[in-house]
Amino acid sequence: MATLTPKLTLTGTAADFGAALSLSVSDTLSDITEPVIGVSQTSIATGSAQALIASNSKQSFTYIKVVSGANSSDFVQIKIGGNAVLRMRIGEFAFLPLYASLAVTAEAYGGACVVETAQYSATS
C-alpha cells in the first residue's frame, strides 16, 4: 500500500475575516491501493456532461482542477453520482474523499475547458 499526504493552507488578510486568516491542515492517508489513476488532463466541451472518473468499487480520494478555458469567465460544472455539486472556475481545484460507486462527470460552460484529475483508491 502507498501513502498520500494531502495538505490545505488558507491565508488571508481581508477585514471580513475578523482577523488575519491562517489555517493549515494535513492528513496522512496510509491505505492507498489499486486502482490508482495518475494525474491526467481532459478537454471538456460545452453541451453535455463528459466522464472524468469512472465509478470505483472502493472509496477513493479524487483530485480535480480546472486548468484553463477558452475565456476567463468559463467554468465547469462537476457532477458526482449524477448530482451537480461543484461549480469550478479556471484555476480552482478540489480534493474529495468519495464513496465507492460514484462516477464523476463534468460539463463546461461558456467555452471548452481543460480539467486535470487523479484518483487514489483506499482499502477501507
N, CA, C and O atoms as a printed pandas DataFrame, in Angstrom:
     atom_number atom_name residue_name chain_id  residue_number  x_coord  y_coord  z_coord
0              1         N          MET        A               1    0.827   -1.189    0.000
1              2        CA          MET        A               1    0.000    0.000    0.000
2              3         C          MET        A               1    0.872    1.255    0.000
3              4         O          MET        A               1    1.990    1.263    0.516
4              5         N          ALA        A               2    0.332    2.296   -0.586
5              6        CA          ALA        A               2    1.045    3.576   -0.675
6              7         C          ALA        A               2    0.496    4.558    0.348
7              8         O          ALA        A               2   -0.561    4.338    0.938
8              9         N          THR        A               3    1.225    5.632    0.544
9             10        CA          THR        A               3    0.812    6.705    1.448
10            11         C          THR        A               3    0.671    7.992    0.638
11            12         O          THR        A               3    1.500    8.293   -0.221
12            13         N          LEU        A               4   -0.374    8.736    0.921
13            14        CA          LEU        A               4   -0.642   10.007    0.270
14            15         C          LEU        A               4   -0.837   11.045    1.372
15            16         O          LEU        A               4   -1.546   10.786    2.345
16            17         N          THR        A               5   -0.214   12.217    1.231
17            18        CA          THR        A               5   -0.310   13.253    2.257
18            19         C          THR        A               5   -0.911   14.533    1.674
19            20         O          THR        A               5   -0.188   15.348    1.102
20            21         N          PRO        A               6   -2.231   14.716    1.814
21            22        CA          PRO        A               6   -2.836   15.975    1.356
22            23         C          PRO        A               6   -2.634   17.072    2.405
23            24         O          PRO        A               6   -2.616   16.802    3.606
24            25         N          LYS        A               7   -2.484   18.307    1.935
25            26        CA          LYS        A               7   -2.320   19.453    2.826
26            27         C          LYS        A               7   -3.110   20.626    2.253
27            28         O          LYS        A               7   -3.075   20.872    1.047
28            29         N          LEU        A               8   -3.809   21.335    3.104
29            30        CA          LEU        A               8   -4.574   22.516    2.713
30            31         C          LEU        A               8   -4.109   23.684    3.567
31            32         O          LEU        A               8   -4.068   23.587    4.794
32            33         N          THR        A               9   -3.760   24.787    2.919
33            34        CA          THR        A               9   -3.361   26.003    3.621
34            35         C          THR        A               9   -4.212   27.154    3.110
35            36         O          THR        A               9   -4.279   27.399    1.906
36            37         N          LEU        A              10   -4.859   27.857    4.024
37            38        CA          LEU        A              10   -5.656   29.038    3.689
38            39         C          LEU        A              10   -5.078   30.233    4.430
39            40         O          LEU        A              10   -4.879   30.175    5.643
40            41         N          THR        A              11   -4.806   31.316    3.709
41            42        CA          THR        A              11   -4.341   32.550    4.337
42            43         C          THR        A              11   -5.105   33.716    3.731
43            44         O          THR        A              11   -5.512   33.659    2.571
44            45         N          GLY        A              12   -5.297   34.749    4.494
45            46        CA          GLY        A              12   -5.991   35.926    4.000
46            47         C          GLY        A              12   -5.853   37.089    4.959
47            48         O          GLY        A              12   -5.530   36.909    6.134
48            49         N          THR        A              13   -6.102   38.290    4.446
49            50        CA          THR        A              13   -5.952   39.482    5.278
50            51         C          THR        A              13   -7.168   40.400    5.227
51            52         O          THR        A              13   -7.138   41.472    5.831
52            53         N          ALA        A              14   -8.227   40.022    4.533
53            54        CA          ALA        A              14   -9.399   40.899    4.393
54            55         C          ALA        A              14  -10.065   41.162    5.740
55            56         O          ALA        A              14  -10.102   40.283    6.602
56            57         N          ALA        A              15  -10.588   42.363    5.918
57            58        CA          ALA        A              15  -11.259   42.749    7.160
58            59         C          ALA        A              15  -12.469   41.859    7.440
59            60         O          ALA        A              15  -12.842   41.674    8.598
60            61         N          ASP        A              16  -13.084   41.309    6.398
61            62        CA          ASP        A              16  -14.266   40.465    6.567
62            63         C          ASP        A              16  -13.982   39.205    7.367
63            64         O          ASP        A              16  -14.909   38.601    7.908
64            65         N          PHE        A              17  -12.720   38.796    7.455
65            66        CA          PHE        A              17  -12.375   37.585    8.211
66            67         C          PHE        A              17  -12.392   37.852    9.710
67            68         O          PHE        A              17  -12.393   36.902   10.493
68            69         N          GLY        A              18  -12.405   39.111   10.135
69            70        CA          GLY        A              18  -12.377   39.457   11.537
70            71         C          GLY        A              18  -10.960   39.539   12.084
71            72         O          GLY        A              18  -10.692   40.312   13.004
72            73         N          ALA        A              19  -10.071   38.762   11.534
73            74        CA          ALA        A              19   -8.655   38.749   11.892
74            75         C          ALA        A              19   -7.922   38.107   10.727
75            76         O          ALA        A              19   -8.548   37.530    9.838
76            77         N          ALA        A              20   -6.631   38.201   10.728
77            78        CA          ALA        A              20   -5.864   37.558    9.654
78            79         C          ALA        A              20   -6.172   36.064    9.653
79            80         O          ALA        A              20   -6.157   35.418   10.701
80            81         N          LEU        A              21   -6.446   35.533    8.490
81            82        CA          LEU        A              21   -6.767   34.111    8.355
82            83         C          LEU        A              21   -5.488   33.327    8.139
83            84         O          LEU        A              21   -4.695   33.645    7.252
84            85         N          SER        A              22   -5.294   32.309    8.947
85            86        CA          SER        A              22   -4.144   31.431    8.789
86            87         C          SER        A              22   -4.567   30.045    9.255
87            88         O          SER        A              22   -4.668   29.783   10.453
88            89         N          LEU        A              23   -4.813   29.163    8.292
89            90        CA          LEU        A              23   -5.291   27.817    8.585
90            91         C          LEU        A              23   -4.482   26.830    7.764
91            92         O          LEU        A              23   -4.342   26.991    6.551
92            93         N          SER        A              24   -3.958   25.826    8.409
93            94        CA          SER        A              24   -3.204   24.798    7.701
94            95         C          SER        A              24   -3.522   23.451    8.331
95            96         O          SER        A              24   -3.342   23.261    9.534
96            97         N          VAL        A              25   -3.998   22.512    7.508
97            98        CA          VAL        A              25   -4.307   21.160    7.979
98            99         C          VAL        A              25   -3.698   20.156    7.014
99           100         O          VAL        A              25   -3.552   20.433    5.823
100          101         N          SER        A              26   -3.349   19.002    7.531
101          102        CA          SER        A              26   -2.839   17.937    6.670
102          103         C          SER        A              26   -3.284   16.605    7.237
103          104         O          SER        A              26   -3.729   16.515    8.382
104          105         N          ASP        A              27   -3.157   15.576    6.422
105          106        CA          ASP        A              27   -3.543   14.228    6.813
106          107         C          ASP        A              27   -2.573   13.263    6.165
107          108         O          ASP        A              27   -1.928   13.594    5.170
108          109         N          THR        A              28   -2.470   12.085    6.720
109          110        CA          THR        A              28   -1.677   11.023    6.110
110          111         C          THR        A              28   -2.619    9.885    5.780
111          112         O          THR        A              28   -3.181    9.250    6.672
112          113         N          LEU        A              29   -2.788    9.632    4.502
113          114        CA          LEU        A              29   -3.656    8.559    4.029
114          115         C          LEU        A              29   -2.764    7.365    3.722
115          116         O          LEU        A              29   -2.132    7.308    2.667
116          117         N          SER        A              30   -2.714    6.413    4.646
117          118        CA          SER        A              30   -1.761    5.312    4.524
118          119         C          SER        A              30   -2.365    4.054    3.925
119          120         O          SER        A              30   -1.695    3.025    3.846
120          121         N          ASP        A              31   -3.625    4.123    3.500
121          122        CA          ASP        A              31   -4.284    2.926    2.964
122          123         C          ASP        A              31   -4.585    3.035    1.467
123          124         O          ASP        A              31   -5.599    2.511    1.004
124          125         N          ILE        A              32   -3.720    3.706    0.707
125          126        CA          ILE        A              32   -3.922    3.881   -0.731
126          127         C          ILE        A              32   -3.499    2.603   -1.456
127          128         O          ILE        A              32   -2.424    2.059   -1.203
128          129         N          THR        A              33   -4.357    2.137   -2.357
129          130        CA          THR        A              33   -4.115    0.886   -3.074
130          131         C          THR        A              33   -4.630    0.995   -4.507
131          132         O          THR        A              33   -5.154    2.037   -4.901
132          133         N          GLU        A              34   -4.486   -0.068   -5.280
133          134        CA          GLU        A              34   -5.002   -0.097   -6.653
134          135         C          GLU        A              34   -6.523   -0.113   -6.625
135          136         O          GLU        A              34   -7.091   -0.648   -5.673
136          137         N          PRO        A              35   -7.210    0.439   -7.609
137          138        CA          PRO        A              35   -6.627    1.145   -8.738
138          139         C          PRO        A              35   -6.281    2.590   -8.402
139          140         O          PRO        A              35   -6.995    3.262   -7.657
140          141         N          VAL        A              36   -5.189    3.045   -8.958
141          142        CA          VAL        A              36   -4.761    4.436   -8.873
142          143         C          VAL        A              36   -4.740    4.978  -10.294
143          144         O          VAL        A              36   -4.183    4.351  -11.195
144          145         N          ILE        A              37   -5.342    6.134  -10.490
145          146        CA          ILE        A              37   -5.316    6.785  -11.801
146          147         C          ILE        A              37   -4.511    8.064  -11.619
147          148         O          ILE        A              37   -4.961    8.998  -10.954
148          149         N          GLY        A              38   -3.327    8.106  -12.207
149          150        CA          GLY        A              38   -2.433    9.247  -12.047
150          151         C          GLY        A              38   -2.984   10.510  -12.672
151          152         O          GLY        A              38   -4.033   10.496  -13.317
152          153         N          VAL        A              39   -2.271   11.594  -12.474
153          154        CA          VAL        A              39   -2.691   12.907  -12.962
154          155         C          VAL        A              39   -2.757   12.904  -14.488
155          156         O          VAL        A              39   -1.799   12.528  -15.164
156          157         N          SER        A              40   -3.905   13.329  -15.016
157          158        CA          SER        A              40   -4.079   13.454  -16.459
158          159         C          SER        A              40   -4.987   14.638  -16.749
159          160         O          SER        A              40   -5.695   15.118  -15.864
160          161         N          GLN        A              41   -4.965   15.106  -17.992
161          162        CA          GLN        A              41   -5.792   16.238  -18.387
162          163         C          GLN        A              41   -6.776   15.813  -19.474
163          164         O          GLN        A              41   -6.464   14.990  -20.334
164          165         N          THR        A              42   -7.981   16.403  -19.410
165          166        CA          THR        A              42   -9.050   16.109  -20.352
166          167         C          THR        A              42   -9.669   17.416  -20.816
167          168         O          THR        A              42   -9.889   18.316  -20.006
168          169         N          SER        A              43   -9.953   17.535  -22.104
169          170        CA          SER        A              43  -10.661   18.695  -22.626
170          171         C          SER        A              43  -12.157   18.458  -22.452
171          172         O          SER        A              43  -12.687   17.438  -22.892
172          173         N          ILE        A              44  -12.828   19.399  -21.812
173          174        CA          ILE        A              44  -14.260   19.286  -21.533
174          175         C          ILE        A              44  -15.003   20.287  -22.405
175          176         O          ILE        A              44  -14.740   21.489  -22.359
176          177         N          ALA        A              45  -15.931   19.777  -23.196
177          178        CA          ALA        A              45  -16.706   20.619  -24.108
178          179         C          ALA        A              45  -17.983   21.115  -23.429
179          180         O          ALA        A              45  -18.369   20.630  -22.366
180          181         N          THR        A              46  -18.619   22.081  -24.061
181          182        CA          THR        A              46  -19.918   22.557  -23.605
182          183         C          THR        A              46  -21.002   21.661  -24.199
183          184         O          THR        A              46  -20.768   20.982  -25.199
184          185         N          GLY        A              47  -22.171   21.657  -23.595
185          186        CA          GLY        A              47  -23.314   20.970  -24.197
186          187         C          GLY        A              47  -23.748   19.688  -23.519
187          188         O          GLY        A              47  -24.946   19.403  -23.499
188          189         N          SER        A              48  -22.849   18.902  -22.965
189          190        CA          SER        A              48  -23.255   17.687  -22.258
190          191         C          SER        A              48  -22.140   17.233  -21.322
191          192         O          SER        A              48  -20.960   17.504  -21.548
192          193         N          ALA        A              49  -22.542   16.544  -20.279
193          194        CA          ALA        A              49  -21.577   16.072  -19.280
194          195         C          ALA        A              49  -20.691   14.982  -19.877
195          196         O          ALA        A              49  -21.172   14.094  -20.580
196          197         N          GLN        A              50  -19.406   15.060  -19.591
197          198        CA          GLN        A              50  -18.427   14.076  -20.040
198          199         C          GLN        A              50  -17.815   13.391  -18.827
199          200         O          GLN        A              50  -17.643   14.010  -17.776
200          201         N          ALA        A              51  -17.489   12.113  -18.976
201          202        CA          ALA        A              51  -16.901   11.359  -17.868
202          203         C          ALA        A              51  -15.519   11.889  -17.531
203          204         O          ALA        A              51  -14.690   12.083  -18.420
204          205         N          LEU        A              52  -15.271   12.122  -16.257
205          206        CA          LEU        A              52  -13.943   12.466  -15.768
206          207         C          LEU        A              52  -13.322   11.254  -15.094
207          208         O          LEU        A              52  -12.186   10.876  -15.381
208          209         N          ILE        A              53  -14.093   10.649  -14.188
209          210        CA          ILE        A              53  -13.621    9.492  -13.434
210          211         C          ILE        A              53  -14.759    8.490  -13.349
211          212         O          ILE        A              53  -15.862    8.819  -12.911
212          213         N          ALA        A              54  -14.479    7.261  -13.773
213          214        CA          ALA        A              54  -15.495    6.205  -13.736
214          215         C          ALA        A              54  -15.747    5.785  -12.291
215          216         O          ALA        A              54  -14.918    6.020  -11.412
216          217         N          SER        A              55  -16.897    5.162  -12.057
217          218        CA          SER        A              55  -17.191    4.686  -10.707
218          219         C          SER        A              55  -16.157    3.640  -10.307
219          220         O          SER        A              55  -15.626    2.914  -11.147
220          221         N          ASN        A              56  -15.889    3.580   -9.032
221          222        CA          ASN        A              56  -14.847    2.726   -8.485
222          223         C          ASN        A              56  -15.495    1.830   -7.439
223          224         O          ASN        A              56  -16.426    2.257   -6.756
224          225         N          SER        A              57  -15.031    0.620   -7.303
225          226        CA          SER        A              57  -15.605   -0.297   -6.320
226          227         C          SER        A              57  -15.098   -0.024   -4.907
227          228         O          SER        A              57  -15.514   -0.691   -3.959
228          229         N          LYS        A              58  -14.205    0.952   -4.762
229          230        CA          LYS        A              58  -13.646    1.298   -3.456
230          231         C          LYS        A              58  -13.818    2.787   -3.196
231          232         O          LYS        A              58  -14.013    3.576   -4.121
232          233         N          GLN        A              59  -13.743    3.159   -1.912
233          234        CA          GLN        A              59  -13.682    4.578   -1.581
234          235         C          GLN        A              59  -12.446    5.135   -2.274
235          236         O          GLN        A              59  -11.443    4.434   -2.411
236          237         N          SER        A              60  -12.511    6.396   -2.715
237          238        CA          SER        A              60  -11.341    6.985   -3.368
238          239         C          SER        A              60  -11.178    8.446   -2.973
239          240         O          SER        A              60  -12.119    9.106   -2.532
240          241         N          PHE        A              61   -9.964    8.921   -3.144
241          242        CA          PHE        A              61   -9.647   10.327   -2.963
242          243         C          PHE        A              61   -9.427   10.885   -4.357
243          244         O          PHE        A              61   -8.590   10.377   -5.103
244          245         N          THR        A              62  -10.171   11.925   -4.717
245          246        CA          THR        A              62  -10.198   12.428   -6.075
246          247         C          THR        A              62   -9.742   13.880   -6.128
247          248         O          THR        A              62  -10.224   14.726   -5.374
248          249         N          TYR        A              63   -8.810   14.151   -7.028
249          250        CA          TYR        A              63   -8.279   15.493   -7.262
250          251         C          TYR        A              63   -8.846   15.999   -8.579
251          252         O          TYR        A              63   -8.818   15.288   -9.584
252          253         N          ILE        A              64   -9.362   17.233   -8.578
253          254        CA          ILE        A              64   -9.912   17.874   -9.777
254          255         C          ILE        A              64   -9.420   19.323   -9.812
255          256         O          ILE        A              64   -9.495   20.030   -8.807
256          257         N          LYS        A              65   -8.917   19.762  -10.967
257          258        CA          LYS        A              65   -8.514   21.163  -11.135
258          259         C          LYS        A              65   -8.892   21.620  -12.538
259          260         O          LYS        A              65   -8.653   20.908  -13.514
260          261         N          VAL        A              66   -9.483   22.809  -12.636
261          262        CA          VAL        A              66   -9.777   23.412  -13.933
262          263         C          VAL        A              66   -8.523   24.195  -14.326
263          264         O          VAL        A              66   -8.219   25.235  -13.743
264          265         N          VAL        A              67   -7.812   23.686  -15.308
265          266        CA          VAL        A              67   -6.515   24.231  -15.698
266          267         C          VAL        A              67   -6.660   25.464  -16.584
267          268         O          VAL        A              67   -5.976   26.465  -16.371
268          269         N          SER        A              68   -7.544   25.398  -17.570
269          270        CA          SER        A              68   -7.687   26.518  -18.499
270          271         C          SER        A              68   -9.062   26.493  -19.148
271          272         O          SER        A              68   -9.800   25.512  -19.048
272          273         N          GLY        A              69   -9.386   27.588  -19.810
273          274        CA          GLY        A              69  -10.635   27.695  -20.542
274          275         C          GLY        A              69  -10.438   28.581  -21.756
275          276         O          GLY        A              69   -9.407   29.239  -21.898
276          277         N          ALA        A              70  -11.428   28.593  -22.626
277          278        CA          ALA        A              70  -11.363   29.421  -23.823
278          279         C          ALA        A              70  -11.459   30.904  -23.462
279          280         O          ALA        A              70  -10.883   31.749  -24.148
280          281         N          ASN        A              71  -12.186   31.219  -22.386
281          282        CA          ASN        A              71  -12.389   32.594  -21.929
282          283         C          ASN        A              71  -12.172   32.647  -20.417
283          284         O          ASN        A              71  -12.340   31.632  -19.740
284          285         N          SER        A              72  -11.808   33.793  -19.883
285          286        CA          SER        A              72  -11.552   33.906  -18.442
286          287         C          SER        A              72  -12.803   33.684  -17.597
287          288         O          SER        A              72  -12.696   33.375  -16.411
288          289         N          SER        A              73  -13.987   33.837  -18.190
289          290        CA          SER        A              73  -15.241   33.656  -17.447
290          291         C          SER        A              73  -15.787   32.232  -17.513
291          292         O          SER        A              73  -16.826   31.951  -16.915
292          293         N          ASP        A              74  -15.120   31.332  -18.220
293          294        CA          ASP        A              74  -15.601   29.954  -18.342
294          295         C          ASP        A              74  -15.564   29.237  -16.991
295          296         O          ASP        A              74  -14.756   29.569  -16.124
296          297         N          PHE        A              75  -16.442   28.257  -16.826
297          298        CA          PHE        A              75  -16.415   27.431  -15.624
298          299         C          PHE        A              75  -16.870   26.022  -15.972
299          300         O          PHE        A              75  -17.384   25.766  -17.061
300          301         N          VAL        A              76  -16.669   25.117  -15.026
301          302        CA          VAL        A              76  -17.022   23.714  -15.218
302          303         C          VAL        A              76  -17.966   23.300  -14.101
303          304         O          VAL        A              76  -17.721   23.572  -12.925
304          305         N          GLN        A              77  -19.041   22.642  -14.487
305          306        CA          GLN        A              77  -19.965   22.057  -13.510
306          307         C          GLN        A              77  -19.538   20.606  -13.300
307          308         O          GLN        A              77  -19.414   19.849  -14.263
308          309         N          ILE        A              78  -19.316   20.221  -12.053
309          310        CA          ILE        A              78  -18.908   18.863  -11.719
310          311         C          ILE        A              78  -20.100   18.136  -11.107
311          312         O          ILE        A              78  -20.723   18.621  -10.163
312          313         N          LYS        A              79  -20.405   16.972  -11.658
313          314        CA          LYS        A              79  -21.455   16.121  -11.100
314          315         C          LYS        A              79  -20.807   14.893  -10.476
315          316         O          LYS        A              79  -19.906   14.280  -11.050
316          317         N          ILE        A              80  -21.285   14.553   -9.293
317          318        CA          ILE        A              80  -20.828   13.344   -8.613
318          319         C          ILE        A              80  -22.052   12.476   -8.380
319          320         O          ILE        A              80  -23.010   12.898   -7.732
320          321         N          GLY        A              81  -22.014   11.260   -8.912
321          322        CA          GLY        A              81  -23.169   10.376   -8.801
322          323         C          GLY        A              81  -24.400   10.946   -9.479
323          324         O          GLY        A              81  -25.521   10.665   -9.056
324          325         N          GLY        A              82  -24.211   11.755  -10.538
325          326        CA          GLY        A              82  -25.322   12.337  -11.282
326          327         C          GLY        A              82  -25.841   13.650  -10.734
327          328         O          GLY        A              82  -26.714   14.267  -11.343
328          329         N          ASN        A              83  -25.326   14.089   -9.603
329          330        CA          ASN        A              83  -25.791   15.332   -8.979
330          331         C          ASN        A              83  -24.763   16.442   -9.141
331          332         O          ASN        A              83  -23.581   16.245   -8.858
332          333         N          ALA        A              84  -25.210   17.602   -9.594
333          334        CA          ALA        A              84  -24.312   18.754   -9.723
334          335         C          ALA        A              84  -23.955   19.238   -8.322
335          336         O          ALA        A              84  -24.831   19.640   -7.555
336          337         N          VAL        A              85  -22.655   19.198   -7.989
337          338        CA          VAL        A              85  -22.230   19.572   -6.642
338          339         C          VAL        A              85  -21.133   20.626   -6.608
339          340         O          VAL        A              85  -20.922   21.258   -5.573
340          341         N          LEU        A              86  -20.430   20.828   -7.722
341          342        CA          LEU        A              86  -19.348   21.807   -7.737
342          343         C          LEU        A              86  -19.444   22.690   -8.967
343          344         O          LEU        A              86  -19.782   22.223  -10.055
344          345         N          ARG        A              87  -19.146   23.967   -8.789
345          346        CA          ARG        A              87  -19.010   24.920   -9.896
346          347         C          ARG        A              87  -17.603   25.474   -9.774
347          348         O          ARG        A              87  -17.317   26.250   -8.862
348          349         N          MET        A              88  -16.725   25.086  -10.682
349          350        CA          MET        A              88  -15.310   25.429  -10.555
350          351         C          MET        A              88  -14.869   26.348  -11.680
351          352         O          MET        A              88  -15.090   26.061  -12.857
352          353         N          ARG        A              89  -14.239   27.463  -11.301
353          354        CA          ARG        A              89  -13.701   28.403  -12.275
354          355         C          ARG        A              89  -12.253   28.032  -12.604
355          356         O          ARG        A              89  -11.651   27.189  -11.939
356          357         N          ILE        A              90  -11.716   28.660  -13.618
357          358        CA          ILE        A              90  -10.336   28.396  -14.044
358          359         C          ILE        A              90   -9.391   28.653  -12.870
359          360         O          ILE        A              90   -9.449   29.701  -12.227
360          361         N          GLY        A              91   -8.529   27.685  -12.605
361          362        CA          GLY        A              91   -7.569   27.770  -11.513
362          363         C          GLY        A              91   -8.044   27.141  -10.220
363          364         O          GLY        A              91   -7.228   26.865   -9.340
364          365         N          GLU        A              92   -9.332   26.907  -10.078
365          366        CA          GLU        A              92   -9.843   26.308   -8.848
366          367         C          GLU        A              92   -9.636   24.806   -8.854
367          368         O          GLU        A              92   -9.575   24.174   -9.909
368          369         N          PHE        A              93   -9.527   24.238   -7.640
369          370        CA          PHE        A              93   -9.280   22.804   -7.511
370          371         C          PHE        A              93  -10.019   22.246   -6.306
371          372         O          PHE        A              93  -10.489   22.991   -5.446
372          373         N          ALA        A              94  -10.114   20.920   -6.259
373          374        CA          ALA        A              94  -10.749   20.236   -5.132
374          375         C          ALA        A              94  -10.045   18.901   -4.904
375          376         O          ALA        A              94   -9.525   18.289   -5.837
376          377         N          PHE        A              95  -10.038   18.469   -3.665
377          378        CA          PHE        A              95   -9.542   17.148   -3.289
378          379         C          PHE        A              95  -10.627   16.545   -2.411
379          380         O          PHE        A              95  -10.860   17.018   -1.299
380          381         N          LEU        A              96  -11.296   15.501   -2.905
381          382        CA          LEU        A              96  -12.501   14.986   -2.274
382          383         C          LEU        A              96  -12.402   13.515   -1.905
383          384         O          LEU        A              96  -11.928   12.715   -2.712
384          385         N          PRO        A              97  -12.836   13.137   -0.706
385          386        CA          PRO        A              97  -12.976   11.721   -0.381
386          387         C          PRO        A              97  -14.360   11.271   -0.863
387          388         O          PRO        A              97  -15.376   11.799   -0.413
388          389         N          LEU        A              98  -14.396   10.304   -1.770
389          390        CA          LEU        A              98  -15.661    9.879   -2.368
390          391         C          LEU        A              98  -16.033    8.452   -1.975
391          392         O          LEU        A              98  -15.172    7.582   -1.840
392          393         N          TYR        A              99  -17.328    8.236   -1.797
393          394        CA          TYR        A              99  -17.839    6.888   -1.612
394          395         C          TYR        A              99  -17.528    6.041   -2.844
395          396         O          TYR        A              99  -17.271    6.575   -3.924
396          397         N          ALA        A             100  -17.552    4.732   -2.677
397          398        CA          ALA        A             100  -17.415    3.818   -3.809
398          399         C          ALA        A             100  -18.625    3.970   -4.735
399          400         O          ALA        A             100  -19.685    4.432   -4.315
400          401         N          SER        A             101  -18.455    3.581   -5.980
401          402        CA          SER        A             101  -19.527    3.515   -6.987
402          403         C          SER        A             101  -20.087    4.865   -7.409
403          404         O          SER        A             101  -21.222    4.934   -7.881
404          405         N          LEU        A             102  -19.320    5.942   -7.252
405          406        CA          LEU        A             102  -19.770    7.257   -7.699
406          407         C          LEU        A             102  -18.921    7.711   -8.882
407          408         O          LEU        A             102  -17.706    7.868   -8.761
408          409         N          ALA        A             103  -19.566    7.920  -10.018
409          410        CA          ALA        A             103  -18.864    8.447  -11.189
410          411         C          ALA        A             103  -18.794    9.964  -11.094
411          412         O          ALA        A             103  -19.667   10.599  -10.504
412          413         N          VAL        A             104  -17.749   10.539  -11.680
413          414        CA          VAL        A             104  -17.567   11.988  -11.698
414          415         C          VAL        A             104  -17.613   12.439  -13.158
415          416         O          VAL        A             104  -16.853   11.945  -13.991
416          417         N          THR        A             105  -18.512   13.382  -13.462
417          418        CA          THR        A             105  -18.624   13.922  -14.818
418          419         C          THR        A             105  -18.477   15.437  -14.756
419          420         O          THR        A             105  -18.596   16.045  -13.693
420          421         N          ALA        A             106  -18.217   16.036  -15.923
421          422        CA          ALA        A             106  -18.033   17.487  -15.983
422          423         C          ALA        A             106  -18.632   18.039  -17.266
423          424         O          ALA        A             106  -18.670   17.356  -18.290
424          425         N          GLU        A             107  -19.097   19.279  -17.203
425          426        CA          GLU        A             107  -19.590   19.991  -18.381
426          427         C          GLU        A             107  -19.094   21.429  -18.316
427          428         O          GLU        A             107  -19.239   22.096  -17.292
428          429         N          ALA        A             108  -18.513   21.901  -19.400
429          430        CA          ALA        A             108  -18.006   23.267  -19.463
430          431         C          ALA        A             108  -19.129   24.229  -19.822
431          432         O          ALA        A             108  -20.049   23.886  -20.565
432          433         N          TYR        A             109  -19.037   25.433  -19.284
433          434        CA          TYR        A             109  -19.989   26.496  -19.599
434          435         C          TYR        A             109  -19.212   27.713  -20.074
435          436         O          TYR        A             109  -18.206   28.092  -19.474
436          437         N          GLY        A             110  -19.679   28.319  -21.147
437          438        CA          GLY        A             110  -19.008   29.470  -21.753
438          439         C          GLY        A             110  -18.161   29.012  -22.921
439          440         O          GLY        A             110  -18.424   29.390  -24.062
440          441         N          GLY        A             111  -17.169   28.220  -22.660
441          442        CA          GLY        A             111  -16.285   27.662  -23.678
442          443         C          GLY        A             111  -15.626   26.407  -23.145
443          444         O          GLY        A             111  -15.708   26.117  -21.952
444          445         N          ALA        A             112  -14.979   25.669  -24.012
445          446        CA          ALA        A             112  -14.310   24.433  -23.612
446          447         C          ALA        A             112  -13.244   24.716  -22.553
447          448         O          ALA        A             112  -12.603   25.767  -22.569
448          449         N          CYS        A             113  -13.065   23.775  -21.642
449          450        CA          CYS        A             113  -12.085   23.904  -20.561
450          451         C          CYS        A             113  -11.225   22.649  -20.486
451          452         O          CYS        A             113  -11.653   21.570  -20.895
452          453         N          VAL        A             114  -10.029   22.794  -19.969
453          454        CA          VAL        A             114   -9.152   21.656  -19.706
454          455         C          VAL        A             114   -9.195   21.389  -18.204
455          456         O          VAL        A             114   -8.986   22.287  -17.389
456          457         N          VAL        A             115   -9.472   20.123  -17.858
457          458        CA          VAL        A             115   -9.586   19.719  -16.463
458          459         C          VAL        A             115   -8.542   18.651  -16.166
459          460         O          VAL        A             115   -8.351   17.714  -16.941
460          461         N          GLU        A             116   -7.877   18.807  -15.038
461          462        CA          GLU        A             116   -6.858   17.851  -14.592
462          463         C          GLU        A             116   -7.470   17.016  -13.466
463          464         O          GLU        A             116   -8.129   17.557  -12.578
464          465         N          THR        A             117   -7.250   15.691  -13.504
465          466        CA          THR        A             117   -7.814   14.816  -12.483
466          467         C          THR        A             117   -6.820   13.739  -12.066
467          468         O          THR        A             117   -5.858   13.445  -12.776
468          469         N          ALA        A             118   -7.071   13.168  -10.912
469          470        CA          ALA        A             118   -6.362   11.998  -10.425
470          471         C          ALA        A             118   -7.285   11.303   -9.427
471          472         O          ALA        A             118   -8.135   11.942   -8.805
472          473         N          GLN        A             119   -7.111    9.997   -9.282
473          474        CA          GLN        A             119   -7.925    9.230   -8.354
474          475         C          GLN        A             119   -7.047    8.227   -7.616
475          476         O          GLN        A             119   -6.259    7.504   -8.226
476          477         N          TYR        A             120   -7.196    8.197   -6.299
477          478        CA          TYR        A             120   -6.411    7.310   -5.452
478          479         C          TYR        A             120   -7.390    6.479   -4.613
479          480         O          TYR        A             120   -8.141    7.028   -3.807
480          481         N          SER        A             121   -7.379    5.169   -4.805
481          482        CA          SER        A             121   -8.312    4.287   -4.100
482          483         C          SER        A             121   -7.821    3.979   -2.695
483          484         O          SER        A             121   -6.619    3.959   -2.428
484          485         N          ALA        A             122   -8.774    3.738   -1.801
485          486        CA          ALA        A             122   -8.451    3.405   -0.419
486          487         C          ALA        A             122   -8.942    1.997   -0.107
487          488         O          ALA        A             122   -9.906    1.523   -0.709
488          489         N          THR        A             123   -8.285    1.337    0.825
489          490        CA          THR        A             123   -8.666   -0.033    1.166
490          491         C          THR        A             123   -9.932   -0.075    1.994
491          492         O          THR        A             123  -10.631   -1.088    1.992
492          493         N          SER        A             124  -10.246    1.002    2.703
493          494        CA          SER        A             124  -11.431    0.974    3.564
494          495         C          SER        A             124  -12.538    1.836    3.024
495          496         O          SER        A             124  -13.605    1.922    3.631
